[in-house]
Amino acid sequence: MMKKTLCLLLTFIFCGALVFTGCSGASRKKTAEAKINLSEAVDVRTYEVNGIPITDGYVPFGEYKTYFRAAGDLTSEKPVLLLLHGGPGSTHNYFEVLDRLAKETGRVVLSYDQLGCGNSYVKNRPDLWTAETWVSELENLIQTLGIKQCHLLGQSWGGMLAITYLTDRTQQGICSVILSSTLPDSQLWGTEQHRMAKYLPQEEQDAIAEAERTKDYTSEAYLAAIGHYMQLHCNDQKYTDDAPECLRRPSRHGTESYETAWGPNELTPVGTLADWNYTAKLKDIRIPAFIVSGTDDLCTPLIAKTMFDNLPDAKWELMPYCRHMCFVDNNDTYCANLAAWMAEHDK
């Protein structure tokens, strides 16, 4: 009887050890599972940039494909930082200066090229260039990659996209929104750009006025004036060899999508987004919002304050001497502020 009892006891201990080992193994396996689902992605590649693992590829979007780029460890338990670039028609390229946050915060930094530009380039489809297309693409990206929790950062037009998504689709799974140099109202933006353009030399003001009168935006005088304006308030028109490679890299901008959706320049919102005004809807964004803008930004203090005044739970950081790309003009401060913000609002 004692021998039988001892055998049963040893069997229980041995089986229990197997069960425990199995559970431990399952736990380790679960921890190692990627938090981004690549099962439906195509042309996936993995490589490293400055010691940071990069995974990129495409997800299907209707008859098209959306290019994505994930910097960081895909098994990270922390909420993803999902980046929405400007334009419409810019690319993810400039956001690569935020790759460092993957290493510094231990999370995935996910960017993508919106349909119509970069590696998601589409041409001769002006019917596509509406807010609805890009909101549906964002929703598709989140669902296809299985992103359960993220901080949503929208810069310039990307902020408009974030606001539209949060108010017209869902706020579920979004820990916070970072509204970087963006706007709540297209016409307010246009009005503020015209106000700031009055500080240009008179001959440049005249060139812009003449282009708007004739609808001819090709003259050398106009192009020089707009180039000067953007240099003052947006970004360098040409980066030197000491600038990050992602800023110097040739990219396929979506000229068609920009001109169709916005207009000929930042001063003139006349496209499909001309009547976009979500100021009254900002009250419906119940997640924490972090507004970032620069003192020399296309996003003027009036524009930023309009968002701040209408959001229920908002913080605003005005960055001295920064233009429209604050994350380039003062990358260290921008990244430090963003890392602290996300740490405070991770779920």
Residue pairs with C-beta under 8 A, 6 or more apart in sequence:
31 75
31 77
32 75
33 75
34 74
34 75
35 74
35 75
35 76
35 77
35 80
35 108
35 146
35 147
35 148
36 55
36 70
36 74
36 80
36 108
36 110
36 145
36 146
36 147
37 144
37 145
37 146
38 44
38 55
38 57
38 74
38 145
40 59
40 60
40 144
41 57
41 58
41 59
41 68
41 144
41 145
42 57
42 58
42 59
42 60
42 65
43 57
43 58
44 55
44 56
44 57
45 55
45 56
45 57
46 53
46 54
46 55
47 53
47 54
48 54
49 71
49 96
49 99
50 99
51 103
52 71
52 72
52 99
52 100
52 102
52 103
53 71
53 72
53 73
53 74
54 69
54 70
54 71
54 99
55 69
55 70
55 74
56 67
56 68
56 69
56 70
57 67
57 68
58 65
58 66
58 67
58 68
58 119
58 120
59 65
59 66
59 68
59 140
59 141
59 144
59 145
60 144
61 115
61 136
61 137
61 140
61 141
64 115
64 120
64 122
65 120
66 112
66 113
66 114
66 115
66 120
66 137
66 140
66 141
67 92
67 112
67 113
67 118
67 119
67 120
68 110
68 111
68 112
68 141
68 145
69 92
69 96
69 110
69 111
69 112
70 108
70 109
70 110
71 96
71 99
71 102
71 108
71 109
71 110
71 111
72 102
72 103
72 106
72 107
72 108
72 109
73 102
73 106
73 108
74 108
76 106
76 107
76 108
78 105
78 106
78 107
78 108
78 346
79 107
79 149
79 150
79 151
79 175
79 342
79 346
79 347
80 107
80 108
80 109
80 110
80 147
80 149
80 150
80 151
81 98
81 101
81 105
81 107
81 108
81 109
81 110
81 150
81 151
81 153
81 338
81 342
82 110
82 111
82 142
82 147
82 150
82 151
82 152
82 153
83 92
83 95
83 98
83 109
83 110
83 111
83 112
83 153
83 155
83 158
84 114
84 138
84 152
84 153
84 154
84 155
84 158
84 159
84 161
84 162
85 91
85 92
85 94
85 95
85 111
85 113
85 114
85 155
85 156
85 157
85 158
86 155
86 156
86 157
86 158
87 114
87 117
87 156
87 157
87 158
87 253
87 254
87 257
87 258
87 262
88 114
88 116
88 117
88 129
88 134
88 157
88 254
88 257
88 258
88 261
88 262
88 273
89 114
89 116
89 117
89 253
89 254
89 255
89 256
89 257
89 258
89 261
90 117
90 156
90 157
90 253
90 254
91 113
91 117
91 118
91 119
91 251
91 252
91 253
92 111
92 112
92 113
92 118
93 118
93 246
93 247
93 249
93 251
94 246
94 247
94 325
94 327
94 328
95 109
95 111
95 155
95 246
95 327
96 111
96 244
96 246
97 244
97 246
97 247
97 327
97 328
97 331
98 109
98 327
98 335
98 338
99 109
100 335
101 107
101 109
101 335
101 338
101 339
102 108
102 109
104 335
104 339
105 339
105 342
105 343
107 342
110 145
110 147
110 150
112 120
112 141
113 119
113 120
113 121
114 120
114 134
114 137
114 161
114 254
114 257
115 122
115 128
115 133
115 134
115 137
115 257
116 122
116 125
116 128
116 129
116 254
116 256
116 257
117 251
117 252
117 253
117 254
117 257
118 251
118 252
118 253
118 254
119 252
121 252
121 254
122 128
123 256
124 256
125 256
126 256
126 260
128 257
129 256
129 257
129 260
129 261
129 271
129 272
130 261
130 272
131 160
131 161
131 164
131 261
131 272
131 273
131 276
134 161
135 161
135 164
135 165
135 168
135 169
138 161
138 165
139 165
139 169
141 147
142 150
142 173
147 173
148 173
149 173
149 174
149 175
149 347
150 173
150 174
150 175
151 174
151 175
151 176
151 177
151 178
151 341
151 342
151 345
152 162
152 165
152 166
152 174
152 176
152 177
152 178
153 162
153 177
153 178
153 180
153 338
154 160
154 161
154 162
154 163
154 177
154 178
154 179
154 180
154 182
155 180
155 181
155 182
155 325
155 327
156 180
156 181
156 182
156 183
156 298
156 299
156 324
157 182
157 262
157 273
158 180
158 182
159 179
159 180
159 181
159 182
159 183
160 182
160 183
160 186
160 273
160 276
160 278
162 177
162 179
162 182
163 177
163 179
163 182
163 184
163 278
163 281
163 282
163 285
164 276
164 278
166 174
166 177
166 284
166 285
166 287
167 278
167 281
167 282
167 284
167 285
171 285
171 286
171 287
174 287
175 287
175 288
175 342
175 345
175 346
175 347
176 287
176 288
176 289
176 290
176 341
176 342
176 345
177 285
177 287
177 288
177 289
177 290
178 289
178 290
178 292
178 338
178 341
179 289
179 290
179 291
179 292
179 307
180 292
180 293
180 326
180 327
181 292
181 293
181 294
181 297
181 298
181 299
181 324
181 325
181 326
182 299
182 307
183 189
183 299
183 303
183 307
184 277
184 278
184 279
184 282
184 303
184 306
184 307
184 310
185 276
185 277
185 278
185 279
185 306
186 262
186 269
186 273
186 274
186 275
186 276
186 277
187 269
187 274
187 275
187 277
188 277
188 279
188 302
188 303
188 306
189 266
189 269
189 298
189 303
190 267
190 268
190 269
192 298
192 300
192 302
192 303
193 266
193 267
193 298
194 267
195 300
196 229
196 233
196 300
197 204
197 205
197 208
197 229
197 267
198 205
200 208
200 225
200 228
200 229
203 221
203 225
204 221
204 224
204 225
204 228
204 229
205 225
207 219
207 221
207 222
207 224
207 225
208 222
208 225
208 226
208 229
208 267
210 219
210 221
210 222
211 217
211 219
211 222
211 264
212 267
212 268
216 222
217 223
217 264
217 265
226 265
227 237
229 266
229 267
230 237
230 266
231 237
232 296
232 323
233 296
233 297
233 298
233 323
233 324
234 266
234 298
234 323
234 324
234 325
235 323
235 324
235 325
235 328
236 243
236 247
239 247
239 248
241 248
244 328
247 328
259 271
260 271
260 272
261 271
261 272
261 273
262 269
262 270
262 271
262 273
263 269
263 270
263 271
263 274
264 270
266 298
279 306
279 310
280 310
282 307
282 310
282 311
283 310
283 311
283 312
285 311
285 312
286 312
286 313
287 313
288 313
288 314
288 315
288 345
289 307
289 311
289 313
289 314
289 315
290 314
290 315
290 317
290 338
290 341
291 304
291 307
291 308
291 311
291 314
291 315
291 316
291 317
292 316
292 317
292 319
292 326
292 334
292 337
292 338
293 299
293 300
293 301
293 303
293 304
293 316
293 317
293 318
293 319
293 322
293 326
294 318
294 319
294 320
294 321
294 322
294 323
294 324
294 326
294 329
295 301
295 318
295 319
295 320
295 321
295 322
296 321
296 322
296 323
297 304
297 322
297 323
297 324
297 326
298 323
298 324
299 324
301 318
304 316
304 318
305 316
307 314
307 316
308 314
308 316
315 341
317 337
319 326
319 329
319 330
319 333
319 334
321 329
321 330
322 329
322 330
323 329
326 334
327 334
327 335
